[in-house]
């Protein structure tokens, strides 16, 4: 451990870190709103533009296609030119592209705009956690990063509320929602101008004097607040391989023991994002296609999305109590059990209950994954490693909506779900006025709001 790292490790968790948490968390919140709001827009665009299930799946993947390239570029550039510059550029790109996507009138144009917006959100998401975690002492880092990722849940809930109250209420409600998700980012851009560059990154690039001057300013702020800092303790660390160029950074990720860690992190991201976006992108649309009104399906989605909040923040707590790996494994197993419950759910109430538990445990897994990824790579290649992991994970996010869009109408899944609802409705006394069972197809009944 260098002197720069030792000085950071002695800092208590204080107002400075809470400020970082809020600024980084708001960025994650808007990233999540941008991604989640598509699930509430797609059922409207399906009707307005007469789209097939496969086209809807392609649109559902548009943000994640951009996300892949954004995360990949941001990770590599973050280690080469600095974390702060990449993060600010990513926010500006997202804001501009999101507003453009609200103005188009064809699905190919919408797809293109969402890909560019996704590049911005991908770059933001890949770099914020490893960047801000470099200001936090190791003993707080798991909780800090888990709580940072927890702001995703607020974005999903906000998207669900926008989808519930605005999308069905106006003829161009989906356009209004896209503008709402983009405009507040302008204020966040202005606020983030005061964020400093990472002192650990400055040191890794041979700019020790800048790193020391920055830490002098940070420590002076702690002193003004009455914090007495202990003497920094420098620990011996193993020498790191050559870094500083694109190829050298990639080679460092796959050298020695780091190779196993890197590959396992890639696999973990691919698995969780495939499952996550299969569920969250399609759940409102699938509920609508199986007989619910848009209003009712969005109300169910709000309840499911609200379950993300305890999922993220409970996992943030357990990150420090039982460790990142144990948190990931526990929440992943419980999420798998919840997914089985959702697969066999027959009534609307069972679907909602299983969806709530799946949302809670799946997002808890995400909080553990973010905390693990933010610190498992050495400083000189930290954002390169995190960006690559996030980009590879987005392959699952790209494939899953398209795959569901193809399988759902073509392999009898729709009929199977409807049969479940028929049986549940019969058991629940779904009768006509003359007392006989209602013979109409499930999707043709008036489900109400």
C-alpha positions as CSV (number, residue, x, y, z in Angstrom):
1,X,0.0,0.0,0.0
2,X,1.4,3.4,-1.0
3,X,1.3,6.5,1.1
4,X,-1.6,7.9,-1.0
5,X,-3.6,4.8,-0.4
6,X,-2.6,4.8,3.3
7,X,-3.9,8.4,3.7
8,X,-7.2,7.4,2.1
9,X,-7.5,4.3,4.3
10,X,-7.4,6.3,7.5
11,X,-10.3,8.6,6.5
12,X,-13.5,7.9,8.5
13,X,-16.8,7.7,6.6
14,X,-18.1,11.3,6.8
15,X,-19.9,14.1,5.0
16,X,-17.4,14.1,2.2
17,X,-18.3,10.4,1.4
18,X,-22.0,11.0,1.7
19,X,-21.7,13.8,-0.8
20,X,-20.0,11.4,-3.2
21,X,-22.6,8.8,-2.6
22,X,-25.4,11.2,-3.4
23,X,-23.8,12.5,-6.6
24,X,-22.9,9.1,-7.8
25,X,-26.2,7.6,-6.7
26,X,-28.3,10.2,-8.6
27,X,-26.4,9.3,-11.8
28,X,-27.3,5.6,-11.2
29,X,-30.9,6.6,-10.6
30,X,-31.2,8.3,-13.9
31,X,-29.4,5.4,-15.7
32,X,-31.9,3.0,-14.2
33,X,-34.8,5.3,-15.2
34,X,-33.6,5.4,-18.7
35,X,-33.3,1.6,-18.9
36,X,-36.5,0.8,-17.0
37,X,-38.8,3.2,-18.7
38,X,-38.5,1.2,-21.9
39,X,-40.6,-1.5,-20.4
40,X,-43.5,0.9,-20.0
41,X,-43.0,2.5,-23.4
42,X,-42.8,-0.7,-25.5
43,X,-46.5,-1.8,-25.0
44,X,-47.5,1.6,-26.4
45,X,-45.1,1.6,-29.3
46,X,-46.2,-1.9,-30.2
47,X,-49.7,-0.6,-30.9
48,X,-48.7,2.9,-32.3
49,X,-46.1,1.5,-34.8
50,X,-47.7,-1.9,-35.3
51,X,-44.6,-3.8,-34.2
52,X,-44.0,-7.5,-34.0
53,X,-42.7,-9.3,-30.8
54,X,-39.3,-9.6,-32.4
55,X,-39.2,-5.9,-33.2
56,X,-40.2,-5.1,-29.7
57,X,-37.4,-7.4,-28.4
58,X,-34.9,-5.5,-30.6
59,X,-36.1,-2.2,-29.2
60,X,-35.9,-3.6,-25.7
61,X,-32.2,-4.5,-26.4
62,X,-31.3,-1.1,-28.0
63,X,-30.2,0.6,-24.8
64,X,-28.1,-2.4,-23.8
65,X,-26.4,-2.6,-27.2
66,X,-25.2,1.0,-26.6
67,X,-24.5,0.1,-23.0
68,X,-22.1,-2.6,-24.1
69,X,-20.0,-0.2,-26.2
70,X,-20.2,2.6,-23.7
71,X,-19.0,0.4,-20.8
72,X,-16.2,-1.0,-22.9
73,X,-15.0,2.4,-24.0
74,X,-15.4,4.1,-20.6
75,X,-13.6,1.4,-18.8
76,X,-10.5,1.5,-21.0
77,X,-10.5,5.3,-21.3
78,X,-11.1,5.7,-17.6
79,X,-7.7,4.1,-16.9
80,X,-5.9,6.0,-19.7
81,X,-7.3,9.6,-19.5
82,X,-9.0,9.7,-16.1
83,X,-12.3,8.7,-14.5
84,X,-13.9,12.2,-14.1
85,X,-13.6,13.3,-17.8
86,X,-15.1,10.1,-19.0
87,X,-18.0,10.2,-16.5
88,X,-18.9,13.8,-17.4
89,X,-18.8,13.2,-21.2
90,X,-21.0,10.1,-20.7
91,X,-23.7,12.1,-18.9
92,X,-23.8,14.7,-21.6
93,X,-24.1,12.1,-24.4
94,X,-26.9,10.3,-22.6
95,X,-28.9,13.5,-22.1
96,X,-28.7,14.6,-25.7
97,X,-29.5,11.2,-27.2
98,X,-32.4,10.6,-24.8
99,X,-34.1,13.9,-25.9
100,X,-33.6,13.0,-29.6
101,X,-35.3,9.6,-28.9
102,X,-38.4,11.4,-27.6
103,X,-38.8,13.2,-31.0
104,X,-38.6,10.4,-33.5
105,X,-41.5,8.8,-35.3
106,X,-40.2,5.5,-36.6
107,X,-38.9,2.5,-34.8
108,X,-35.5,2.3,-36.6
109,X,-34.8,6.0,-35.6
110,X,-35.9,5.2,-32.1
111,X,-33.6,2.2,-32.0
112,X,-30.6,4.3,-33.2
113,X,-31.2,7.1,-30.6
114,X,-31.6,4.5,-27.8
115,X,-28.3,2.9,-28.8
116,X,-26.5,6.2,-28.5
117,X,-28.3,7.0,-25.2
118,X,-27.2,3.5,-24.0
119,X,-23.6,4.3,-24.7
120,X,-23.9,7.2,-22.3
121,X,-25.6,5.2,-19.5
122,X,-23.2,2.3,-20.1
123,X,-20.2,4.5,-19.7
124,X,-21.7,6.2,-16.6
125,X,-22.6,2.9,-14.9
126,X,-19.3,1.2,-15.6
127,X,-17.1,4.0,-14.2
128,X,-19.0,5.6,-11.3
129,X,-18.7,2.7,-8.8
130,X,-14.9,2.0,-9.2
131,X,-14.2,5.7,-9.5
132,X,-16.0,6.8,-6.3
133,X,-14.9,3.7,-4.4
134,X,-11.3,4.8,-4.7
135,X,-12.1,7.7,-2.3
136,X,-13.4,5.2,0.4
137,X,-11.4,3.2,2.9
138,X,-11.6,-0.6,2.5
139,X,-13.6,-1.1,5.7
140,X,-16.5,0.9,4.3
141,X,-16.2,0.1,0.6
142,X,-18.6,-2.8,0.4
143,X,-21.5,-0.9,2.1
144,X,-20.7,2.2,0.1
145,X,-20.7,0.5,-3.3
146,X,-23.8,-1.6,-2.4
147,X,-25.6,1.6,-1.3
148,X,-24.4,3.4,-4.5
149,X,-25.9,0.6,-6.6
150,X,-29.1,0.8,-4.5
151,X,-29.9,4.1,-6.2
152,X,-30.8,1.9,-9.3
153,X,-33.9,0.9,-7.4
154,X,-35.1,4.4,-7.0
155,X,-34.7,4.9,-10.8
156,X,-36.8,1.7,-11.5
157,X,-39.5,2.8,-9.1
158,X,-39.5,6.3,-10.6
159,X,-39.8,4.8,-14.1
160,X,-42.7,2.7,-12.9
161,X,-44.5,5.7,-11.5
162,X,-43.9,7.7,-14.7
163,X,-45.2,4.7,-16.7
164,X,-48.3,4.4,-14.5
165,X,-49.3,8.0,-14.3
166,X,-48.1,9.6,-17.5
167,X,-47.8,7.0,-20.3
168,X,-51.5,6.0,-20.4
169,X,-52.7,9.5,-19.6
170,X,-51.5,11.3,-22.7
171,X,-51.4,10.6,-26.4
172,X,-47.7,11.2,-26.4
173,X,-47.1,10.2,-22.8
174,X,-44.1,8.1,-23.8
175,X,-42.3,11.2,-25.3
176,X,-43.0,13.2,-22.1
177,X,-41.5,10.4,-20.0
178,X,-38.3,10.3,-22.1
179,X,-37.8,14.1,-21.7
180,X,-38.4,13.8,-18.0
181,X,-35.7,11.2,-17.6
182,X,-33.2,13.4,-19.5
183,X,-33.6,17.0,-18.4
184,X,-32.6,16.6,-14.7
185,X,-29.2,15.2,-15.8
186,X,-28.3,18.8,-16.9
187,X,-28.4,19.8,-13.2
188,X,-26.4,16.8,-12.2
189,X,-23.7,17.7,-14.8
190,X,-23.4,21.1,-13.3
191,X,-23.2,19.7,-9.7
192,X,-20.6,17.2,-10.6
193,X,-18.1,19.8,-11.8
194,X,-16.8,20.0,-8.3
195,X,-15.9,16.3,-8.2
196,X,-12.1,15.8,-8.0
197,X,-10.1,13.2,-10.0
198,X,-9.3,10.0,-8.2
199,X,-6.0,10.4,-6.2
200,X,-5.3,6.7,-6.5
201,X,-5.5,7.0,-10.3
202,X,-3.3,10.1,-10.3
203,X,-0.7,8.2,-8.4
204,X,-0.9,5.2,-10.7
205,X,-0.1,7.6,-13.6
206,X,2.9,9.0,-11.9
207,X,1.2,12.3,-10.8
208,X,2.0,12.0,-7.1
209,X,2.2,15.7,-6.5
210,X,-1.3,16.2,-7.8
211,X,-2.6,13.3,-5.7
212,X,-0.9,14.7,-2.6
213,X,-2.3,18.2,-3.2
214,X,-5.8,16.8,-3.6
215,X,-5.6,14.7,-0.4
216,X,-4.3,17.8,1.5
217,X,-7.5,19.6,0.5
218,X,-9.7,16.6,1.4
219,X,-8.0,16.1,4.8
220,X,-8.2,19.8,5.5
221,X,-12.0,19.5,5.1
222,X,-12.1,16.6,7.6
223,X,-10.0,18.7,10.1
224,X,-12.5,21.6,9.8
225,X,-15.3,19.2,10.8
226,X,-13.4,18.1,13.9
227,X,-12.0,14.8,12.7
228,X,-8.6,13.8,14.1
229,X,-6.9,11.6,11.6
230,X,-4.5,8.8,12.8
231,X,-1.0,8.5,11.3
232,X,-1.1,6.7,7.9
233,X,0.2,3.1,8.0
234,X,1.9,2.0,4.8
235,X,1.7,-1.8,4.0
236,X,3.9,-3.7,1.7
237,X,2.2,-4.9,-1.5
238,X,3.3,-7.2,-4.3
239,X,4.6,-5.3,-7.4
240,X,2.2,-4.9,-10.2
241,X,2.8,-5.6,-13.9
242,X,3.3,-3.0,-16.6
243,X,0.2,-0.9,-17.3
244,X,-0.5,2.5,-19.0
245,X,-1.4,1.5,-22.5
246,X,-4.5,-0.3,-23.8
247,X,-2.8,-3.6,-24.6
248,X,-0.8,-3.5,-21.4
249,X,-4.0,-3.0,-19.3
250,X,-5.8,-5.9,-21.0
251,X,-2.7,-8.1,-20.5
252,X,-2.7,-7.2,-16.8
253,X,-6.2,-8.4,-16.4
254,X,-5.3,-11.8,-17.7
255,X,-2.0,-12.3,-16.0
256,X,-1.3,-14.8,-13.3
257,X,-3.9,-15.1,-10.5
258,X,-5.8,-12.1,-11.8
259,X,-6.9,-14.1,-14.9
260,X,-9.1,-16.4,-12.9
261,X,-10.7,-13.5,-11.0
262,X,-11.3,-11.6,-14.2
263,X,-12.9,-14.5,-16.1
264,X,-15.1,-15.5,-13.1
265,X,-16.2,-11.8,-12.8
266,X,-17.2,-11.9,-16.5
267,X,-19.2,-15.0,-16.1
268,X,-21.0,-13.7,-13.1
269,X,-22.0,-10.5,-14.9
270,X,-23.2,-12.4,-17.9
271,X,-25.4,-14.7,-15.8
272,X,-27.0,-12.0,-13.7
273,X,-27.7,-9.5,-16.5
274,X,-29.2,-12.2,-18.7
275,X,-31.7,-13.1,-16.0
276,X,-32.3,-9.6,-14.8
277,X,-33.2,-8.0,-18.1
278,X,-35.3,-11.0,-19.3
279,X,-37.5,-10.3,-16.3
280,X,-37.6,-6.5,-16.0
281,X,-37.8,-5.5,-19.7
282,X,-40.7,-7.8,-20.4
283,X,-42.8,-8.1,-17.3
284,X,-45.2,-5.1,-18.0
285,X,-45.6,-6.2,-21.6
286,X,-46.2,-9.8,-20.8
287,X,-48.8,-9.0,-18.2
288,X,-50.6,-6.8,-20.8
289,X,-50.5,-9.5,-23.5
290,X,-52.0,-12.0,-21.0
291,X,-55.1,-10.1,-20.3
292,X,-54.3,-7.3,-17.9
293,X,-55.1,-3.7,-18.8
294,X,-52.0,-1.5,-19.1
295,X,-53.0,0.4,-16.0
296,X,-53.2,-2.8,-13.9
297,X,-50.0,-4.3,-15.3
298,X,-48.1,-1.1,-14.5
299,X,-49.5,-1.1,-11.0
300,X,-48.2,-4.7,-10.5
301,X,-44.9,-3.6,-11.9
302,X,-44.6,-0.7,-9.4
303,X,-45.0,-3.2,-6.5
304,X,-42.4,-5.5,-8.1
305,X,-40.0,-2.6,-8.7
306,X,-40.4,-1.2,-5.1
307,X,-39.0,-4.6,-3.9
308,X,-35.7,-3.6,-5.4
309,X,-35.1,-1.1,-2.6
310,X,-34.8,-3.5,0.3
311,X,-33.0,-5.9,-2.0
312,X,-30.2,-3.5,-2.8
313,X,-29.8,-2.0,0.7
314,X,-30.1,-5.3,2.6
315,X,-27.3,-6.6,0.4
316,X,-25.2,-3.5,1.0
317,X,-25.5,-4.2,4.7
318,X,-24.5,-7.9,4.3
319,X,-21.5,-7.0,2.0
320,X,-19.6,-6.0,5.1
321,X,-21.1,-8.5,7.5
322,X,-20.7,-11.8,5.6
323,X,-18.6,-10.7,2.6
324,X,-19.3,-9.9,-1.0
325,X,-19.0,-13.5,-2.3
326,X,-21.3,-15.0,0.4
327,X,-23.9,-12.2,-0.2
328,X,-23.9,-12.8,-4.0
329,X,-24.3,-16.6,-3.5
330,X,-27.1,-16.3,-1.0
331,X,-29.1,-13.8,-2.9
332,X,-28.6,-15.7,-6.2
333,X,-29.9,-19.0,-4.7
334,X,-32.9,-17.3,-3.2
335,X,-33.5,-15.5,-6.5
336,X,-33.5,-18.8,-8.4
337,X,-36.1,-20.2,-6.0
338,X,-38.3,-17.1,-6.6
339,X,-37.9,-17.5,-10.4
340,X,-39.3,-21.1,-10.1
341,X,-42.2,-19.8,-8.1
342,X,-42.9,-17.2,-10.8
343,X,-42.7,-19.9,-13.5
344,X,-45.5,-22.0,-11.8
345,X,-47.6,-19.1,-10.5
346,X,-51.2,-19.3,-11.7
347,X,-53.1,-16.4,-10.3
348,X,-52.4,-12.7,-10.5
349,X,-51.7,-12.6,-6.8
350,X,-49.2,-15.4,-7.1
351,X,-47.5,-13.7,-10.0
352,X,-47.1,-10.5,-8.0
353,X,-45.8,-12.2,-4.9
354,X,-43.3,-14.3,-6.8
355,X,-42.2,-11.2,-8.8
356,X,-41.7,-9.2,-5.6
357,X,-39.4,-11.9,-4.1
358,X,-37.5,-12.3,-7.4
359,X,-37.0,-8.6,-7.7
360,X,-35.7,-8.3,-4.1
361,X,-33.2,-11.2,-4.4
362,X,-32.1,-10.4,-7.9
363,X,-31.3,-6.8,-7.0
364,X,-29.5,-7.9,-3.8
365,X,-27.3,-10.1,-6.1
366,X,-26.6,-7.0,-8.2
367,X,-25.5,-5.0,-5.1
368,X,-23.1,-7.7,-4.2
369,X,-21.7,-7.9,-7.8
370,X,-21.2,-4.2,-8.0
371,X,-19.3,-4.1,-4.6
372,X,-17.2,-7.1,-5.7
373,X,-16.3,-5.6,-9.1
374,X,-15.5,-2.2,-7.8
375,X,-12.5,-3.5,-5.8
376,X,-11.4,-6.8,-7.3
377,X,-9.2,-5.2,-9.9
378,X,-5.9,-3.3,-9.1
379,X,-6.0,0.5,-9.4
380,X,-4.2,1.0,-12.7
381,X,-6.7,-1.3,-14.5
382,X,-9.7,-0.9,-12.2
383,X,-12.1,0.8,-14.6
384,X,-10.8,-1.3,-17.6
385,X,-11.7,-4.5,-15.6
386,X,-15.0,-3.1,-14.4
387,X,-15.9,-1.8,-17.8
388,X,-15.1,-5.1,-19.5
389,X,-17.2,-7.0,-16.9
390,X,-20.1,-4.6,-17.4
391,X,-19.8,-4.8,-21.2
392,X,-19.8,-8.6,-21.2
393,X,-22.7,-8.6,-18.9
394,X,-24.6,-6.5,-21.3
395,X,-24.4,-9.2,-23.9
396,X,-26.9,-11.0,-21.7
397,X,-29.0,-7.9,-21.5
398,X,-29.0,-7.6,-25.3
399,X,-29.8,-11.2,-26.0
400,X,-32.5,-11.8,-23.3
401,X,-35.2,-9.4,-24.5
402,X,-34.9,-10.6,-28.1
403,X,-34.9,-14.2,-27.0
404,X,-38.0,-13.7,-24.9
405,X,-39.7,-11.8,-27.8
406,X,-39.0,-14.8,-30.1
407,X,-39.8,-17.6,-27.7
408,X,-42.9,-16.2,-26.2
409,X,-45.2,-16.3,-29.3
410,X,-43.4,-19.1,-31.1
411,X,-43.1,-21.9,-28.6
412,X,-46.5,-21.9,-26.9
413,X,-45.4,-20.0,-23.8
414,X,-48.3,-17.6,-24.3
415,X,-50.8,-20.5,-24.4
416,X,-49.3,-22.1,-21.4
417,X,-49.6,-19.0,-19.3
418,X,-53.2,-18.5,-20.4
419,X,-54.1,-22.0,-19.4
420,X,-52.7,-21.3,-16.0
421,X,-55.0,-18.2,-15.8
422,X,-58.0,-20.2,-17.1
423,X,-57.6,-22.7,-14.3
424,X,-57.0,-20.1,-11.7
425,X,-60.0,-18.1,-12.9
426,X,-62.2,-21.2,-12.8
427,X,-61.2,-22.0,-9.2
428,X,-61.8,-18.4,-8.2
429,X,-65.4,-18.4,-9.4
430,X,-64.9,-16.5,-12.7
431,X,-68.5,-17.0,-13.9
432,X,-71.0,-15.3,-16.2
433,X,-74.3,-13.9,-14.9
434,X,-76.0,-17.2,-15.5
435,X,-73.6,-19.0,-13.2
436,X,-71.7,-20.9,-16.0
437,X,-67.9,-20.6,-16.5
438,X,-67.0,-17.7,-18.8
439,X,-66.0,-19.2,-22.1
440,X,-64.2,-16.1,-23.6
441,X,-60.5,-16.1,-24.1
442,X,-58.7,-14.7,-21.1
443,X,-57.2,-11.8,-23.1
444,X,-60.6,-10.8,-24.3
445,X,-62.2,-10.2,-20.9
446,X,-62.4,-6.8,-19.3
447,X,-59.7,-7.0,-16.7
448,X,-60.3,-3.6,-15.3
449,X,-57.7,-1.3,-13.8
